[in-house]
């Protein structure tokens, strides 16, 4: 498990979010990746560093959550719902404000929606 000095956080983009499950902002950006602000001791953070920062590392953040975003569309397609650009917990503000990022997320949701719809049709054909 890696550690990072909490003081180094001051040099980064300043993003704070809810990625580690608390009802208050509990993630902070350090060198383009998110760290759990509640972890660690003696000025070191010891939990995190895996999730890219959505503010200063948006393309990697989207790539990290690509499968989850497509799965949202698959569920909607399988349930015969119309594709909606939603995500459990919501998209972080830096992603919502980036038109290209949301366009990419919508495209992935629609791709998953078609996959889910196809799976549902396949199952209906098997049981018919």
HELIX and SHEET records of a PDB file:
HELIX    1   1 UNK A    6  UNK A   11  5                                   6    
HELIX    2   2 UNK A   58  UNK A   64  1                                   7    
HELIX    3   3 UNK A   66  UNK A   78  1                                  13    
HELIX    4   4 UNK A   93  UNK A   96  1                                   4    
HELIX    5   5 UNK A   99  UNK A  127  1                                  29    
SHEET    1   A 2 UNK A   4  UNK A   5  0                                        
SHEET    2   A 2 UNK A  44  UNK A  45 -1                                        
SHEET    1   B 4 UNK A  16  UNK A  17  0                                        
SHEET    2   B 4 UNK A  27  UNK A  30 -1                                        
SHEET    3   B 4 UNK A  33  UNK A  36 -1                                        
SHEET    4   B 4 UNK A  48  UNK A  52 -1                                        
END                                                                             
